[in-house]
Amino acid sequence: EIAHQWWGDLVTLRSWEHTWMNESFATYSDYLYKADNWDKDEAAYDLVRKKDGYLREAHTRYMRPVVFDRYEDPGQNFDSHTYPKGACILHMLRYVIGDEPFFRVLSTFLHRHEFQPVTTQDFMKCVKDVTGKNMDWFFEQFLFRPGHAFFEVEKTWDAPSGILRVQIVQTQDRWEGVPIYRIPVNIGIYSGREKRIQQVWLDEKTEVFEFKLDAEPLLVRFDDGNVLLKEWTFEKPLEELIYQARNDDMTGRLWAVNELGKYGGSQKTVEAWSEIALKDSFRAVREAAVRQLARTGGAGSGELFNRALRDPESNVRAAALEALAGSGMKGIVPLCRRVFETDESYLVMAKAVELVGVHGDRSQLDFLRKAAETDSPRNVVGRAAVGAIERVGKKTATSGDKNPEKKMEPVACWDFNETSNRMVTDPVTGMHDSIHGNFRLTGGIGGKALKLDGFTTRVVRESGKWPETGGSFTMEAWVAPATYPWNWCPIIATGNFGESGIYFGVGPQGQAGIFASAGGVWQGCETQQKIGLRKWTHLAATYDPETGFRIFLNGEQSGRLKVRGSIDEAGGNGLVIGMNRQKMMPSDPVRTYGTVPAWFSFDGMYDEIKIYDTPLSDRSILSAAQPGIVPDPGLPVRRMPSGPGGPGRFGAYYTHLKYYEEWDALFRVGDHPDIVVQFDESPVRVVFWRGTRYSPAWVMENGRWMADQSAEYFDTINGCYEHMIDPHCLYSHVRIIENTPARVVVHWRYVPVSVRKQRSQVDEFTDWSDCIDEYYTFFPDGIGIRKVIQHTSGEPLGPSESIILCQPGTTPEDNVHLD
């Protein structure tokens, strides 16, 4: 806030899309102060946390350009893109142009524009004037485009030639204009006491760099100094990670400590973590080592956790207390109470109270009520105590059951609460499974949930890592469909639908099903009821060799099948969540010969997916389906976009009609791909939208859409050739050719294509196929005239017919008066 004397007061933003000029600069000033006045590791860790803050938002909410003018309210710009991401961009700019020029730019900019409103372009010009360098390429990719870089780094050492090869691949999803980044990066090469920093420039998707060395390096560091805003993977052998965890700078040590988790609880890994937890010079590294030991259950770590309870830093002490509680030690509740009474940190006190709620019983209520009265910043202790009281109360309410059932623990779980670098951690096994395609993490049943886009999202576990169930099992999940899938889509599958393995999924009519290959025959059962749209539903399926399949919807049995033969569980292909392993035909095709298989994923949300190695009882399943308050998944009805309602100024304008986030993310288009025509005295408008492949639709004041069919061709091999089978609009284009107060003329040109991407009636000698030009002339009184020109060397095209487009939840009878 002090920094706003300069950034926001001395100079201030001209308009809200330049919000970063106030907030990013002030946020980076916070880092600069810490770097100058605090320990350098504290400053570096502050920058790590800033990056993590942006990445959380990118994964769980959205990605947008930093300079952004498409907001409904200016307050929407006050997010983690404006604050920490913008600060990280300034840090990268400093790295690219150098320290002295960077601070000279800041000083010049402030003095040149003092007491004036400014824009991003003013700052860009100042950078050019001071440095003599045109840095527009830098600002274009980092400020005016969404997203961030994701690098996959690999290294190889060729001993005979003494060549170290480092391959860097940019694998970020290229949706909504995310670029391949042009940026320098430092490669750190460590050989004993010698350290070599080599800067290389990246500007291609895949780059390979070679370094001539005298011997194989002990450590190769990508982005030495942790300058870039990025996600990355860099697979390394155990010995190199241990060396890095002990010898690199703070950010490198922190990364290596967490990366060692991929090697589980091996003796070398536990020894390294144990040493680092007690001896590393920086608190965050020690804390990470403690948490990794707790996660992997390192043998003999209890004494180490007790020693870590005396660490000078509160974060480490809180992590150590949590680790002791998770180790199953006896007397954890008295220990937590003693820590609460003796520790000076409110953070540690809050953790102690929380753990009393987890491990204590009704006898702790008096203690917790007194703890709730503790004064602390932001009431951190009081809030922890209230939560602990509620937790103890729930345990007390269920303890009156005279026949308590033993709680069964899953052998695999995907709760999506721990994700990083497109990997989701199974909290039961510690395995890391890869997430592919477009996805978001959002609020779920017990924390985060995975939002799948319906097209590309899937979670994959490698072959051979299917959890052993011993011949019987339960699968359960919470699902919230935005729509029903095109055909069967897996919640969990180990093989191909209809062929092999086990398949627990959702069907095209909203039914759930459990299937498997048993005795060489595909067998399964489905629910009798449908899953509701846009709300959470609990699904469970059990298998027992004696009783066969049973499937449950919201705790109630909805289907069963006696299975004949033994089940092939694994299917030989690993495990997949959310998408079939191969393309699948849509269900119920009108013309099978004119329909082809396609990729699709579940469209909606998954949470709390679990596998048990036993068939759970009806009572356990009913209990799991009644968690208390089930949140609204926040899946809106998807109404086709038509621009602003009401009468508007007569004319046509280019725009970007937003449908829903996941659909919009697929399109590789600019800012103005669609056209809307409005009229002075009428709320009716005409929409040329990518969703209808630019076939124009008249949108009424009540939201109903009416369109005219395009020209089309038909044969008995490929079925229909038409514009609607061109989903990427590769052959369909629209433009405004006249826009005056007297009339508007819009030109739509398209080529009919089939589902196999073939064009109709192609001329053998010229390669010209059927092409259509349609001209739409609109007048201010709401009259429109359509002129169709067909270019064909074959049979005339047809038909043309009026079509009503039904909005979600409506039928033709809702939109058309049949009488």
DRENVO-674132 format. One line per 5 residues: their letters; for each residue y, x, z of C-alpha. Coordinates in steps of 0.001 Angstrom, whole numbers. Example, Ala and Ser with C-alpha at 12.3 -4.5 7.8 and 13.67 -1.06 7.14 Angstrom:
2
as> -4500,12300,7800 | -1060,13670,7140 .
This chain:
819
eiahq> 0,0,0 | 2387,2892,658 | 1722,4088,-2893 | 3158,803,-4197 | 6600,2207,-3429 .
wwgdl> 6131,4073,-6694 | 3505,2031,-8551 | 4718,-1552,-8395 | 8185,-1094,-6890 | 9850,1885,-8597 .
vtlrs> 8097,851,-11802 | 6372,-2488,-12193 | 4241,-4262,-14786 | 5977,-6159,-17567 | 3267,-8845,-17781 .
wehtw> -18,-9599,-16038 | -2333,-8006,-18576 | -904,-4667,-17378 | -1844,-5309,-13740 | -3652,-1968,-13654 .
mnesf> -244,-216,-13873 | 359,-1343,-10287 | -3106,-1412,-8773 | -5112,1338,-10483 | -2357,3891,-9936 .
atysd> -2006,2916,-6278 | -5787,3041,-5809 | -5948,6492,-7368 | -3065,7612,-5153 | -5285,6712,-2203 .
ylyka> -7892,9155,-3550 | -5257,11844,-4178 | -4064,11599,-577 | -7588,12020,745 | -8221,14974,-1565 .
dnwdk> -5056,16681,-326 | -5219,15841,3383 | -8894,15190,4178 | -12115,17084,3627 | -12930,17501,-81 .
deaay> -16317,15830,440 | -14638,12782,1967 | -12438,12510,-1115 | -15407,12934,-3451 | -17318,10257,-1536 .
dlvrk> -14296,7954,-1750 | -14466,8314,-5543 | -18221,7578,-5495 | -17557,4379,-3559 | -14814,3373,-5992 .
kdgyl> -17214,3786,-8902 | -19916,1838,-7077 | -17450,-961,-6386 | -16758,-1403,-10085 | -20439,-1098,-11040 .
reaht> -21378,-3835,-8580 | -18935,-6168,-10263 | -20136,-5136,-13719 | -23732,-5943,-12756 | -23194,-9090,-10702 .
rymrp> -20154,-10772,-12289 | -18810,-9599,-15636 | -17419,-6763,-17712 | -13994,-7061,-19322 | -11305,-4720,-20689 .
vvfdr> -8958,-3317,-18035 | -5923,-4377,-20063 | -6769,-8053,-20361 | -4673,-11049,-21397 | -7362,-13769,-21577 .
yedpg> -7125,-15081,-18026 | -6654,-18617,-16748 | -4724,-17420,-13713 | -3094,-14001,-13090 | -5093,-13695,-9872 .
qnfds> -8232,-13204,-11965 | -6944,-9732,-12866 | -7065,-8577,-9248 | -10667,-7452,-9307 | -12757,-4282,-9324 .
htypk> -11862,-3600,-12944 | -8179,-3406,-12068 | -8535,-1450,-8805 | -11442,1059,-8727 | -12307,1156,-12437 .
gacil> -8720,1840,-13411 | -8534,4578,-10771 | -11680,6180,-12182 | -10172,6059,-15676 | -7126,7931,-14417 .
hmlry> -9460,10516,-12875 | -11169,10985,-16254 | -7778,11289,-17985 | -6855,14024,-15508 | -10090,15832,-16351 .
vigde> -9502,15588,-20119 | -5855,16737,-20223 | -5889,19043,-17170 | -4353,18960,-13685 | -887,20330,-14452 .
pffrv> -239,18106,-17498 | -1614,15078,-15653 | 780,15330,-12708 | 3636,16167,-15058 | 2843,12937,-16917 .
lstfl> 2997,10928,-13675 | 6337,12466,-12665 | 7865,12030,-16113 | 6656,8442,-16365 | 8141,7481,-12989 .
hrhef> 11526,9088,-13678 | 11739,7840,-17271 | 11043,4208,-16318 | 12373,3948,-12757 | 13544,430,-11860 .
qpvtt> 12110,-904,-15143 | 9149,-3101,-16115 | 6521,-1150,-18044 | 3477,-1663,-20241 | 336,306,-20869 .
qdfmk> 1807,1404,-24180 | 4760,2968,-22301 | 2308,5089,-20326 | 343,6018,-23457 | 3569,7189,-25134 .
cvkdv> 4482,9251,-22081 | 1101,10981,-22171 | 1676,11826,-25841 | 5217,13062,-25250 | 4335,15282,-22287 .
tgknm> 1043,16757,-23497 | 1686,16775,-27232 | -1710,15131,-27660 | -2485,11740,-29130 | -4793,10224,-26511 .
dwffe> -4965,6763,-28062 | -8722,7229,-28623 | -9158,7672,-24868 | -7192,4573,-23908 | -8788,2463,-26644 .
qflfr> -12320,2978,-25352 | -11611,2929,-21618 | -8735,435,-21234 | -8973,-1928,-24189 | -12751,-2293,-24339 .
pghaf> -15188,-3565,-21700 | -18108,-1771,-20114 | -19004,1798,-19281 | -21340,4529,-20441 | -25047,4629,-19619 .
fevek> -26649,7997,-20307 | -30306,8919,-20555 | -30495,12670,-20043 | -33512,14868,-20719 | -33945,18647,-20622 .
twdap> -36569,21020,-21928 | -37020,24744,-21382 | -38468,26931,-24113 | -39581,30124,-22356 | -40328,32285,-25465 .
sgilr> -36844,31784,-26901 | -34976,31398,-23605 | -33388,28176,-24849 | -32468,25273,-22583 | -32128,22047,-24555 .
vqivq> -30280,19096,-23072 | -30505,15750,-24858 | -27961,13048,-23987 | -28416,9510,-25315 | -25852,6744,-24787 .
tqdrw> -27895,3588,-24167 | -25245,1097,-23010 | -25580,-2410,-24443 | -23143,-2679,-27352 | -22061,-6269,-26637 .
egvpi> -18464,-7535,-26828 | -17178,-4209,-28182 | -18673,-1721,-25695 | -18327,1557,-27639 | -20236,4782,-28035 .
yripv> -17946,6935,-25914 | -16108,10061,-26973 | -15691,12190,-23861 | -16209,15766,-22649 | -18768,16347,-19903 .
nigiy> -19664,19353,-17776 | -23241,20650,-17813 | -23927,22678,-14671 | -26597,25390,-14960 | -27697,27004,-11692 .
sgrek> -29692,30236,-11612 | -29951,31554,-8068 | -26469,32458,-6890 | -24976,32160,-10361 | -23501,28904,-11597 .
riqqv> -22489,28324,-15192 | -20392,25335,-16202 | -20512,24470,-19882 | -18278,21714,-21214 | -19623,19777,-24203 .
wldek> -18114,16874,-26132 | -19972,13613,-26660 | -19154,11278,-29527 | -22534,10210,-30927 | -25290,7989,-29599 .
tevfe> -27696,10940,-29376 | -26645,14564,-28911 | -28690,17710,-28289 | -27139,20883,-26881 | -28770,24309,-26634 .
fklda> -27963,27072,-24141 | -29273,30641,-24327 | -30322,31820,-20849 | -32032,34845,-19309 | -34400,32731,-17225 .
epllv> -35301,29112,-16549 | -32577,27594,-14374 | -33280,26272,-10907 | -31035,23261,-11508 | -29400,21530,-14456 .
rfddg> -26612,19140,-13497 | -25267,16447,-15807 | -21563,15684,-15287 | -21088,18486,-12805 | -18280,17408,-10513 .
nvllk> -19071,13709,-10994 | -16044,13035,-13176 | -17261,10297,-15505 | -17506,6593,-14752 | -21123,6094,-15733 .
ewtfe> -24675,5133,-14997 | -27382,7614,-15879 | -31003,8583,-15627 | -32190,12190,-15489 | -35867,12651,-14729 .
kplee> -36486,15889,-12837 | -39479,17608,-11250 | -39849,17418,-7487 | -38984,21067,-6906 | -35684,20812,-8782 .
liyqa> -34647,17665,-6920 | -35388,19312,-3574 | -33360,22364,-4601 | -30478,20118,-5695 | -30629,18078,-2486 .
rnddm> -30216,21276,-477 | -27815,23340,-2597 | -25611,21220,-4867 | -22167,19854,-4074 | -21955,16664,-2022 .
tgrlw> -22219,14167,-4894 | -25128,16068,-6410 | -26936,16274,-3067 | -26423,12569,-2439 | -27837,11664,-5856 .
avnel> -30832,13970,-5426 | -31675,12628,-1951 | -31898,9109,-3336 | -33650,10234,-6522 | -36388,11821,-4391 .
gkygg> -37429,8286,-3502 | -39270,8190,-6842 | -41741,10680,-5375 | -42548,8424,-2415 | -43556,9885,905 .
sqktv> -45088,13195,-260 | -45136,15974,2325 | -42534,18068,491 | -40240,15080,95 | -40497,14107,3774 .
eawse> -39853,17699,4853 | -36746,17889,2666 | -35396,14538,3866 | -36069,15481,7498 | -34127,18714,7201 .
ialkd> -31251,17081,5331 | -31044,14136,7745 | -30248,16521,10595 | -28516,19473,8945 | -26562,18402,5866 .
sfrav> -22837,18946,6257 | -21801,15489,5065 | -22429,12150,6731 | -23324,10073,3645 | -26015,12558,2625 .
reaav> -27522,12536,6122 | -27431,8731,6153 | -29150,8540,2758 | -31913,10874,3975 | -32481,8731,7076 .
rqlar> -32711,5573,4981 | -35126,7166,2535 | -37365,8283,5392 | -37285,4765,6805 | -38077,3238,3412 .
tggag> -41105,5434,2765 | -42386,5527,6348 | -42544,9316,6661 | -45103,10354,9234 | -43640,11477,12545 .
sgelf> -40114,10370,11673 | -39610,8504,14938 | -38463,11615,16807 | -36122,12482,13956 | -34580,8997,14078 .
nralr> -34028,9421,17806 | -32235,12718,17165 | -30174,11063,14433 | -29037,8500,17008 | -26935,11345,18438 .
dpesn> -25272,12149,15105 | -21476,12438,15356 | -21014,9912,12521 | -21452,6182,13157 | -22999,5383,9736 .
vraaa> -25813,7815,10416 | -26403,6441,13910 | -26533,2863,12596 | -29026,3884,9900 | -31165,5690,12493 .
leala> -31238,2651,14779 | -32258,416,11880 | -34960,2931,10921 | -36367,2942,14446 | -36496,-847,14435 .
gsgmk> -38299,-837,11111 | -40844,1728,12298 | -42421,-796,14672 | -41649,1224,17800 | -42190,-491,21115 .
givpl> -39155,-1166,23244 | -36753,-1546,20336 | -34870,-4423,21994 | -34084,-2465,25222 | -33065,515,23081 .
crrvf> -30689,-1635,21026 | -29144,-3070,24181 | -28681,421,25602 | -27045,1584,22372 | -24762,-1447,22450 .
etdes> -23585,-507,25939 | -23108,3223,25289 | -22064,3771,21673 | -18344,3973,20922 | -18613,2666,17360 .
ylvma> -18162,-1037,16626 | -20313,-524,13530 | -23232,756,15625 | -22692,-1963,18220 | -22868,-4620,15499 .
kavel> -26070,-3112,14133 | -27625,-3069,17617 | -26772,-6747,18152 | -28152,-7663,14724 | -31471,-5934,15496 .
vgvhg> -31760,-7699,18858 | -31615,-10937,16881 | -34336,-9720,14524 | -36748,-8407,17152 | -35785,-10309,20305 .
drsql> -36645,-13743,21585 | -35022,-16524,23597 | -34651,-14260,26639 | -31933,-12337,24740 | -29630,-15312,24238 .
dflrk> -27449,-14591,27286 | -26936,-11013,26139 | -26085,-12169,22617 | -23598,-14780,23863 | -21763,-12123,25856 .
aaetd> -21829,-9782,22861 | -20235,-12523,20769 | -17142,-12307,22999 | -16593,-8599,22227 | -13235,-7828,20637 .
sprnv> -13631,-5704,17510 | -11833,-5106,14203 | -12414,-8063,11865 | -14690,-9429,14595 | -17545,-7313,13218 .
vgraa> -19461,-7404,16527 | -18853,-11093,17175 | -20041,-12097,13714 | -23191,-10015,14127 | -23861,-11669,17482 .
vgaie> -23424,-15178,16091 | -25874,-14373,13307 | -28347,-12980,15833 | -28095,-16135,17958 | -28861,-18281,14911 .
rvgkk> -31854,-16103,14039 | -33271,-16314,17564 | -32677,-20066,17528 | -34730,-20479,14355 | -37599,-18499,15887 .
tatsg> -37411,-20646,19021 | -37524,-23847,16967 | -40770,-22832,15267 | -42442,-21316,18327 | -43388,-24776,19643 .
dknpe> -46110,-25078,16985 | -49399,-25154,18913 | -51307,-23799,15951 | -49053,-21138,14449 | -50276,-19811,11142 .
kkmep> -50373,-16077,10583 | -47558,-15078,8247 | -48967,-13542,5086 | -47095,-10640,3551 | -46771,-10209,-224 .
vacwd> -48238,-7259,-2089 | -45333,-7279,-4566 | -41866,-8783,-4499 | -38813,-9005,-6727 | -35861,-10282,-4662 .
fnets> -33271,-8458,-6833 | -31317,-7361,-3772 | -31683,-3662,-4566 | -30897,-2698,-8154 | -29408,409,-9716 .
nrmvt> -29317,1964,-13185 | -31110,-1079,-14648 | -33953,-657,-12163 | -34969,-3242,-9560 | -36725,-2044,-6430 .
dpvtg> -39793,-3872,-5130 | -39110,-3881,-1356 | -42838,-4120,-607 | -44162,-1190,-2641 | -40966,754,-3272 .
mhdsi> -41699,711,-7009 | -38789,697,-9451 | -39171,-1680,-12398 | -36904,-1550,-15437 | -34580,-4404,-16416 .
hgnfr> -33913,-4750,-20147 | -31459,-6743,-22224 | -28380,-8629,-21054 | -28456,-9884,-17493 | -26337,-10535,-14435 .
ltggi> -27011,-10436,-10708 | -25582,-13420,-8882 | -26018,-15385,-5679 | -29546,-16603,-5034 | -31779,-18046,-2348 .
ggkal> -31752,-15142,77 | -29270,-12725,-1451 | -29051,-11851,-5117 | -30823,-13524,-8028 | -31459,-12393,-11595 .
kldgf> -29612,-14378,-14245 | -31513,-14140,-17542 | -29692,-14764,-20806 | -32376,-16726,-22700 | -32537,-14141,-25470 .
ttrvv> -33102,-10557,-24321 | -33692,-10302,-20559 | -36986,-9037,-19157 | -38252,-6978,-16239 | -41105,-4571,-17008 .
resgk> -43601,-2802,-14756 | -45669,-107,-16392 | -49342,-494,-17188 | -51685,367,-14336 | -49294,-726,-11576 .
wpetg> -50396,-4343,-11250 | -50897,-5060,-7508 | -54549,-5369,-6534 | -55335,-8875,-5266 | -59062,-8656,-4612 .
gsftm> -59982,-11576,-6847 | -57747,-14283,-5359 | -53983,-14588,-5266 | -50781,-16606,-4880 | -47689,-16307,-7050 .
eawva> -44433,-17942,-6055 | -40860,-17956,-7276 | -37579,-19807,-7178 | -36380,-20803,-10643 | -33192,-22481,-11857 .
patyp> -33326,-23209,-15617 | -30105,-23674,-17541 | -32241,-25047,-20383 | -35967,-25264,-21018 | -37418,-22388,-23060 .
wnwcp> -38375,-22621,-26751 | -42017,-22341,-25752 | -43933,-21024,-22753 | -41980,-18272,-21019 | -43362,-16178,-18150 .
iiatg> -42165,-15912,-14611 | -44856,-13237,-14250 | -47363,-12258,-16920 | -49864,-9435,-17273 | -50972,-10243,-20812 .
nfges> -50213,-12382,-23842 | -50070,-16165,-23586 | -53261,-17708,-24867 | -55083,-14384,-25013 | -55366,-12163,-21937 .
giyfg> -54349,-11503,-18341 | -52616,-13900,-15934 | -49625,-16000,-16948 | -47398,-17899,-14479 | -44565,-19520,-16378 .
vgpqg> -42320,-22385,-17477 | -43027,-24566,-20513 | -40827,-26067,-23251 | -40767,-29557,-21702 | -39849,-28286,-18234 .
qagif> -43392,-28074,-16867 | -44686,-25082,-14908 | -48142,-23630,-15455 | -50663,-21064,-14294 | -53065,-19654,-16908 .
asagg> -55570,-16835,-17218 | -58311,-15446,-19366 | -61483,-16312,-17459 | -64924,-15610,-18809 | -63303,-14813,-22145 .
vwqgc> -61738,-18305,-22327 | -58030,-19122,-21877 | -57783,-21648,-19022 | -54937,-23101,-16998 | -53185,-26077,-15473 .
etqqk> -49661,-27466,-15580 | -47444,-29439,-13237 | -47283,-33164,-13753 | -43573,-33214,-12932 | -40733,-31442,-14695 .
iglrk> -38564,-28754,-13175 | -34984,-29967,-12779 | -32249,-28378,-14859 | -29410,-26420,-13240 | -30860,-26499,-9741 .
wthla> -33259,-24353,-7735 | -36951,-25286,-7730 | -39689,-23579,-5737 | -42880,-22939,-7712 | -46179,-21598,-6410 .
atydp> -49604,-21132,-7967 | -52817,-20102,-6207 | -56222,-18982,-7380 | -59439,-18903,-5415 | -62864,-18385,-7017 .
etgfr> -64140,-21430,-5123 | -61353,-23920,-5782 | -59820,-22515,-8962 | -56133,-22957,-9875 | -53649,-25027,-7891 .
iflng> -49971,-25303,-8732 | -47153,-26552,-6500 | -43643,-27811,-7190 | -41227,-27774,-4229 | -44145,-27465,-1815 .
eqsgr> -46192,-30369,-3212 | -49367,-29905,-5238 | -48724,-30962,-8835 | -51840,-29777,-10674 | -55251,-28161,-10247 .
lkvrg> -58148,-26883,-12360 | -61629,-25647,-11555 | -61912,-22284,-13317 | -65146,-21156,-14908 | -65890,-17435,-15048 .
sidea> -64148,-14406,-13525 | -60458,-13765,-14207 | -59147,-10759,-16118 | -56113,-10102,-13906 | -54412,-7099,-15406 .
ggngl> -54781,-7734,-19096 | -54256,-4002,-19697 | -50531,-4252,-20434 | -48739,-3887,-17117 | -46468,-6682,-15940 .
vigmn> -43501,-8498,-17464 | -41033,-10983,-15982 | -38881,-13358,-18024 | -40067,-12729,-21592 | -43309,-12836,-23561 .
rqkmm> -44795,-9528,-24684 | -44752,-10605,-28302 | -42816,-13027,-30483 | -43844,-16651,-30031 | -43499,-19716,-32249 .
psdpv> -41129,-22422,-30979 | -42991,-25493,-29760 | -43352,-28662,-31838 | -42071,-27379,-35193 | -41141,-29905,-37878 .
rtygt> -42475,-27682,-40660 | -44909,-24983,-39517 | -44604,-23138,-42842 | -40831,-22975,-42420 | -40927,-21772,-38801 .
vpawf> -41428,-18187,-37657 | -42135,-16559,-34259 | -39138,-15285,-32337 | -38151,-13344,-29250 | -36677,-15362,-26392 .
sfdgm> -36429,-15025,-22640 | -36051,-17474,-19791 | -32613,-19071,-19795 | -31491,-19410,-16188 | -32139,-17678,-12876 .
ydeik> -35109,-16208,-11023 | -35268,-15207,-7370 | -37805,-14295,-4681 | -40730,-13714,-7048 | -43739,-12746,-4925 .
iydtp> -47434,-12002,-5330 | -49934,-12329,-2458 | -53513,-11073,-2388 | -54768,-14348,-939 | -54369,-18066,-1716 .
lsdrs> -51700,-19344,682 | -52340,-22589,2517 | -50530,-25812,1635 | -48627,-25474,4878 | -47378,-21963,4061 .
ilsaa> -46287,-22994,587 | -44446,-26033,1920 | -42702,-23814,4467 | -41644,-21349,1760 | -40237,-24235,-293 .
qpgiv> -38015,-25338,2616 | -35780,-22323,3393 | -32992,-24452,4857 | -29867,-24748,2746 | -30639,-24243,-945 .
pdpgl> -27453,-23113,-2722 | -26137,-24503,-5972 | -27038,-21941,-8667 | -23719,-22571,-10389 | -25128,-23226,-13874 .
pvrrm> -22586,-25425,-15671 | -23347,-27937,-18402 | -22826,-26181,-21711 | -20455,-28275,-23767 | -19628,-27068,-27239 .
psgpg> -16159,-25452,-27298 | -13378,-27020,-29290 | -10151,-25474,-28042 | -7386,-27199,-26075 | -7486,-30982,-25884 .
gpgrf> -4787,-33480,-26694 | -2358,-33612,-29617 | -1089,-30230,-30672 | 1318,-28792,-33158 | -14,-29392,-36672 .
gayyt> -1590,-26310,-38134 | -4575,-23994,-38133 | -5005,-20958,-35940 | -7553,-18240,-35426 | -9116,-18112,-31995 .
hlkyy> -12217,-17086,-30057 | -14038,-20194,-28864 | -16011,-19362,-25732 | -19306,-21213,-25304 | -21118,-19646,-22373 .
eewda> -21231,-16055,-21215 | -24763,-15115,-22293 | -24435,-16659,-25768 | -21004,-15123,-26332 | -22350,-11688,-25356 .
lfrvg> -24676,-11649,-28369 | -21900,-11828,-30960 | -20427,-8653,-32386 | -17095,-10121,-33370 | -13426,-9455,-32821 .
dhpdi> -10846,-11494,-30979 | -10330,-14202,-33623 | -13643,-15205,-35251 | -13142,-19004,-35215 | -10590,-21498,-36545 .
vvqfd> -9205,-24700,-34994 | -7010,-27244,-36799 | -4754,-29517,-34695 | -2595,-32548,-35534 | 818,-33620,-34244 .
espvr> 31,-37196,-33281 | -3714,-37135,-32707 | -6029,-35581,-30093 | -8666,-35160,-32811 | -9167,-31588,-34018 .
vvfwr> -11334,-29820,-36578 | -13375,-26826,-35473 | -14819,-24030,-37631 | -17077,-22315,-35070 | -19782,-19640,-35227 .
gtrys> -22114,-21951,-33287 | -22283,-24282,-36293 | -22171,-21271,-38651 | -18609,-22418,-39486 | -19665,-25812,-40780 .
pawvm> -16554,-27779,-39768 | -16813,-30518,-37165 | -14316,-33254,-36326 | -14029,-33361,-32533 | -12880,-36699,-31138 .
engrw> -10738,-37319,-28077 | -13908,-38171,-26099 | -15597,-34862,-26985 | -17956,-36257,-29622 | -18589,-34066,-32683 .
madqs> -19058,-35306,-36255 | -19890,-32968,-39156 | -20940,-33109,-42808 | -24111,-31307,-43847 | -23820,-28302,-46115 .
aeyfd> -25363,-27820,-49531 | -28977,-26716,-49193 | -32075,-25837,-51158 | -35709,-26648,-50338 | -39156,-25375,-51328 .
tingc> -42670,-25691,-49903 | -43022,-21990,-49082 | -40018,-21278,-46846 | -38855,-24809,-46200 | -35118,-25259,-46023 .
yehmi> -32454,-22790,-47177 | -29136,-23588,-45467 | -26182,-22148,-43587 | -27556,-23125,-40147 | -30407,-20596,-40511 .
dphcl> -27844,-17768,-40613 | -27251,-17360,-36838 | -25379,-14069,-37165 | -23078,-15567,-39836 | -23935,-12682,-42139 .
yshvr> -23412,-14906,-45206 | -21010,-17449,-43726 | -17278,-16744,-43563 | -14137,-18786,-42984 | -10430,-18081,-43566 .
iient> -7072,-19837,-43576 | -5500,-19627,-47046 | -2566,-22007,-46516 | -853,-23015,-43264 | 2443,-24895,-43697 .
parvv> 4070,-27925,-42040 | 2988,-29941,-45089 | -687,-29051,-45255 | -3435,-26672,-44154 | -6153,-25265,-46403 .
vhwry> -9236,-23601,-44933 | -11827,-21874,-47116 | -15475,-21727,-46023 | -17913,-19650,-48092 | -21651,-19422,-47389 .
vpvsv> -25012,-18551,-48881 | -28074,-20687,-48077 | -30829,-18595,-46467 | -34315,-19260,-45116 | -35834,-18415,-41732 .
rkqrs> -37245,-15285,-43395 | -33702,-14193,-44350 | -34352,-14908,-48018 | -31656,-16271,-50316 | -32290,-19256,-52565 .
qvdef> -32752,-19210,-56352 | -31941,-15528,-56829 | -31150,-14501,-60398 | -33634,-11815,-61444 | -31120,-9807,-63477 .
tdwsd> -27875,-10047,-61453 | -29312,-10544,-57934 | -26830,-13383,-57401 | -28225,-16295,-55392 | -26860,-19741,-54656 .
cidey> -23306,-19493,-53260 | -20989,-22253,-52105 | -17212,-22369,-51701 | -15831,-25293,-49719 | -12089,-25969,-49440 .
ytffp> -10795,-28236,-46693 | -7267,-29592,-47043 | -5710,-31222,-43969 | -2480,-33199,-43693 | -311,-33917,-40623 .
dgigi> -1437,-37568,-40438 | -5038,-36488,-39722 | -6469,-36913,-43200 | -8847,-34231,-44467 | -10217,-33673,-47982 .
rkviq> -13372,-31677,-48682 | -13911,-29943,-52029 | -17337,-28350,-52661 | -17966,-25833,-55449 | -21606,-24809,-55989 .
htsge> -22438,-21570,-57795 | -26071,-21665,-58900 | -28233,-20595,-61790 | -31047,-22943,-60728 | -31405,-26505,-59587 .
plgps> -28422,-28378,-58113 | -28159,-28183,-54340 | -28213,-31060,-51872 | -28152,-33094,-49741 | -24868,-33824,-48017 .
esiil> -24892,-36183,-45067 | -22895,-37061,-41969 | -24278,-35572,-38760 | -23468,-36360,-35145 | -23806,-33366,-32804 .
cqpgt> -24958,-34495,-29353 | -23431,-32811,-26328 | -25821,-31852,-23480 | -27408,-34784,-21687 | -26720,-37283,-24467 .
tpedn> -28945,-38936,-27070 | -28068,-40231,-30558 | -27828,-43742,-29097 | -25122,-42477,-26727 | -23010,-41232,-29624 .
vhld> -23631,-43691,-32464 | -23237,-47494,-32476 | -26450,-48462,-34241 | -25225,-51991,-34978 .
